[in-house]
Amino acid sequence: MQKDSPVDVTVIGGGSAGIAAALAAARKGVRVMLIERSETLGGMSALANVNTFCGLYRQNEKAPPQLANKGIASEFAQLILKDSELTGPTRMGKVYVLPHTPKNFSKIARNLIAAEPLINCAFLSSCEAIEKSSTGYCIHYESPQKRHQIETKSIIDCSANACVAGLLGGHRVQESSNKLQRPSYVFSLTGVSSKAGSDHFKIQLSLDIVHAIRQKKLPEAIMGASLRISPIDDLCFISIDLEASRDQWNPNDPTAVASSLSAGAKLAETFTDFLKAHYPAFHEAGPIQPPKQLGIRESYRWVGQYELTKEDLIHGKSFEDTVAFASWPMELRETHRGAKFTFFKNEVASIPLRCLTSKEFKGIYFAGRCISADHEASASTRVMGTCLATGDATGQAAAAFSRGISDPYEQASMINT
Ligand SMILES: Cc1cc2nc3c(=O)[nH]c(=O)nc-3n(C[C@H](O)[C@H](O)[C@H](O)COP(=O)(O)OP(=O)(O)OC[C@H]3O[C@@H](n4cnc5c(N)ncnc54)[C@H](O)[C@@H]3O)c2cc1C
């Protein structure tokens, strides 16, 4: 067992929330450890091929895109634009999104983290146990070589499944299986002509898919397929929402996840064969590049000092301790047949620090997909732009906590929104 040097803040998970949390805490001058189970930064983007940033811009279809959050979310938006040489965000229906490639996002994150001497990263390392200690918490984690122990004053749970609540016995909840957001299999193809990116092509393809399903030439599951051509690196990303095992779907059951992943791989093959056979734009398409992991949209989330609700987002409830803004409509994918959107009355909705703060444990925060929000509200706050913003806020709050400031309202007053 190796005892690591103690730190002020430990971040569990290196997805969009964890990257922002670690950066924000270190930039406040505290020592940070970032523990990530995979070999890379980026979370669902790097592991499951999520290739569009949502939640970066305010909901306003009549105005040019305006950033919803200051700080690290806006820094990433600028760096992604610069790095990808895109001319700007693109409109998707009533909202703006920022297309990116998972590789670019990971690279930008790696460079920003490497520039902070106060951050140490442990990759291929999984947080396995946490206990209270005289200075705060003692975390046990396993890297491929060793078992480690690290003392920390504060923890930010960016695991996307509230793993810290699971390990500490905190209050966490998960939606019932039949309502949980469906998982998705997102793969990419090289060599697809840019013609496949036009609206005309996509509309025709949707009609053709419906027709082919009726004629039993494609399985019904392909109904949830969508595609995006990335002009940055000549990739075509194809996403297939999966019904999974419907009433038995459990994103924490490795057998259920493995079986959805293999079902997704089979559908990807069938659909790619169909595209290659019917559309010249796909005649030169290269072999399927599979995701490293299944795309999981929803699992456990914390129940914190406040639970953000659907009504709060719709009506734009204001909070004294607002630290971030949600701006993506609530996007529910409870079946594999596509999304249902619910928009807000205002351009953004407030997220209070209390829904990023434990009600049971001092110095425990959560950001990203596992924040304290109901099923519908989290269908908005889970997107990566908002995850960057909640990560940023918790990094600053945890840094303040490690310096002795524990009141969420006082911490919130120190966070620049
Ligand atoms: C198919 C799909 C499509 C999506 N489309 C979009 C989109 O177009 N735009 C958008 O903005 N969002 C999209 N999302 C949502 C978005 O990708 C996620 O909600 C977001 O990435 C969550 O960020 P996070 O940092 O909370 O978690 P994640 O990105 O999931 O990162 C969590 C990290 O924690 C690590 N981890 C977990 N447990 C442990 C542990 N015990 N120890 C150490 N590390 C651990 C994991 O390895 C992972 O890297 C999509 C999601 C899916 C699944």
The ligand as an SDF file (V2000), in Angstrom:
LIG
                    3D

 53 58  0  0  0  0  0  0  0  0999 V2000
  -24.7410    8.6920  -26.2810 C   0  0  0  0  0  0  0  0  0  0  0  0
  -24.5930   10.0150  -25.5970 C   0  0  0  0  0  0  0  0  0  0  0  0
  -24.7080   11.1680  -26.3380 C   0  0  0  0  0  0  0  0  0  0  0  0
  -24.5520   12.3930  -25.7270 C   0  0  0  0  0  0  0  0  0  0  0  0
  -24.6030   13.5210  -26.4840 N   0  0  0  0  0  0  0  0  0  0  0  0
  -24.2240   14.6890  -25.9400 C   0  0  0  0  0  0  0  0  0  0  0  0
  -24.0230   15.8220  -26.7600 C   0  0  0  0  0  0  0  0  0  0  0  0
  -24.2350   15.7830  -27.9630 O   0  0  0  0  0  0  0  0  0  0  0  0
  -23.5980   16.9640  -26.1680 N   0  0  0  0  0  0  0  0  0  0  0  0
  -23.3470   17.0540  -24.8290 C   0  0  0  0  0  0  0  0  0  0  0  0
  -22.9220   18.1080  -24.3530 O   0  0  0  0  0  0  0  0  0  0  0  0
  -23.5460   15.9780  -24.0110 N   0  0  0  0  0  0  0  0  0  0  0  0
  -23.9530   14.8090  -24.5450 C   0  0  0  0  0  0  0  0  0  0  0  0
  -24.1040   13.7010  -23.7590 N   0  0  0  0  0  0  0  0  0  0  0  0
  -24.0180   13.8410  -22.2880 C   0  0  0  0  0  0  0  0  0  0  0  0
  -22.6060   13.9360  -21.7980 C   0  0  0  0  0  0  0  0  0  0  0  0
  -21.6890   13.2550  -22.6130 O   0  0  0  0  0  0  0  0  0  0  0  0
  -22.4360   13.3970  -20.3640 C   0  0  0  0  0  0  0  0  0  0  0  0
  -23.5670   13.5980  -19.5980 O   0  0  0  0  0  0  0  0  0  0  0  0
  -21.2410   14.1100  -19.7500 C   0  0  0  0  0  0  0  0  0  0  0  0
  -20.0830   13.6530  -20.4120 O   0  0  0  0  0  0  0  0  0  0  0  0
  -21.1410   13.8680  -18.2680 C   0  0  0  0  0  0  0  0  0  0  0  0
  -19.9240   14.4280  -17.8340 O   0  0  0  0  0  0  0  0  0  0  0  0
  -19.3220   13.9660  -16.4630 P   0  0  0  0  0  0  0  0  0  0  0  0
  -18.0030   14.6350  -16.3570 O   0  0  0  0  0  0  0  0  0  0  0  0
  -20.3280   14.1490  -15.3910 O   0  0  0  0  0  0  0  0  0  0  0  0
  -19.1630   12.3940  -16.6110 O   0  0  0  0  0  0  0  0  0  0  0  0
  -18.3600   11.5000  -17.6610 P   0  0  0  0  0  0  0  0  0  0  0  0
  -18.0670   12.2380  -18.8900 O   0  0  0  0  0  0  0  0  0  0  0  0
  -19.1430   10.2280  -17.7690 O   0  0  0  0  0  0  0  0  0  0  0  0
  -17.0030   11.2170  -16.8880 O   0  0  0  0  0  0  0  0  0  0  0  0
  -16.9770   10.4640  -15.6960 C   0  0  0  0  0  0  0  0  0  0  0  0
  -15.5690    9.9230  -15.5270 C   0  0  0  0  0  0  0  0  0  0  0  0
  -15.4460    9.3290  -14.2330 O   0  0  0  0  0  0  0  0  0  0  0  0
  -14.6630    8.1600  -14.3520 C   0  0  0  0  0  0  0  0  0  0  0  0
  -14.9960    7.2990  -13.1820 N   0  0  0  0  0  0  0  0  0  0  0  0
  -16.1930    6.7600  -12.8730 C   0  0  0  0  0  0  0  0  0  0  0  0
  -16.1140    6.0740  -11.7130 N   0  0  0  0  0  0  0  0  0  0  0  0
  -14.8290    6.1880  -11.2910 C   0  0  0  0  0  0  0  0  0  0  0  0
  -14.1190    5.6880  -10.1600 C   0  0  0  0  0  0  0  0  0  0  0  0
  -14.7150    4.9270   -9.2200 N   0  0  0  0  0  0  0  0  0  0  0  0
  -12.8010    6.0060  -10.0220 N   0  0  0  0  0  0  0  0  0  0  0  0
  -12.1720    6.7640  -10.9560 C   0  0  0  0  0  0  0  0  0  0  0  0
  -12.7980    7.2690  -12.0600 N   0  0  0  0  0  0  0  0  0  0  0  0
  -14.1120    6.9770  -12.2100 C   0  0  0  0  0  0  0  0  0  0  0  0
  -15.0530    7.5730  -15.6910 C   0  0  0  0  0  0  0  0  0  0  0  0
  -14.0450    6.7250  -16.2110 O   0  0  0  0  0  0  0  0  0  0  0  0
  -15.2340    8.8430  -16.5380 C   0  0  0  0  0  0  0  0  0  0  0  0
  -14.0650    9.2120  -17.2410 O   0  0  0  0  0  0  0  0  0  0  0  0
  -24.2940   12.4590  -24.3290 C   0  0  0  0  0  0  0  0  0  0  0  0
  -24.1660   11.2890  -23.5850 C   0  0  0  0  0  0  0  0  0  0  0  0
  -24.3160   10.0810  -24.2050 C   0  0  0  0  0  0  0  0  0  0  0  0
  -24.1240    8.8340  -23.3990 C   0  0  0  0  0  0  0  0  0  0  0  0
  1  2  1  0
  2  3  1  0
  2 52  2  0
  3  4  2  0
  4  5  1  0
  4 50  1  0
  5  6  2  0
  6  7  1  0
  6 13  1  0
  7  8  2  0
  7  9  1  0
  9 10  1  0
 10 11  2  0
 10 12  1  0
 12 13  2  0
 13 14  1  0
 14 15  1  0
 14 50  1  0
 15 16  1  0
 16 17  1  0
 16 18  1  0
 18 19  1  0
 18 20  1  0
 20 21  1  0
 20 22  1  0
 22 23  1  0
 23 24  1  0
 24 25  2  0
 24 26  1  0
 24 27  1  0
 27 28  1  0
 28 29  2  0
 28 30  1  0
 28 31  1  0
 31 32  1  0
 32 33  1  0
 33 34  1  0
 33 48  1  0
 34 35  1  0
 35 36  1  0
 35 46  1  0
 36 37  1  0
 36 45  1  0
 37 38  2  0
 38 39  1  0
 39 40  1  0
 39 45  2  0
 40 41  1  0
 40 42  2  0
 42 43  1  0
 43 44  2  0
 44 45  1  0
 46 47  1  0
 46 48  1  0
 48 49  1  0
 50 51  2  0
 51 52  1  0
 52 53  1  0
M  END
$$$$
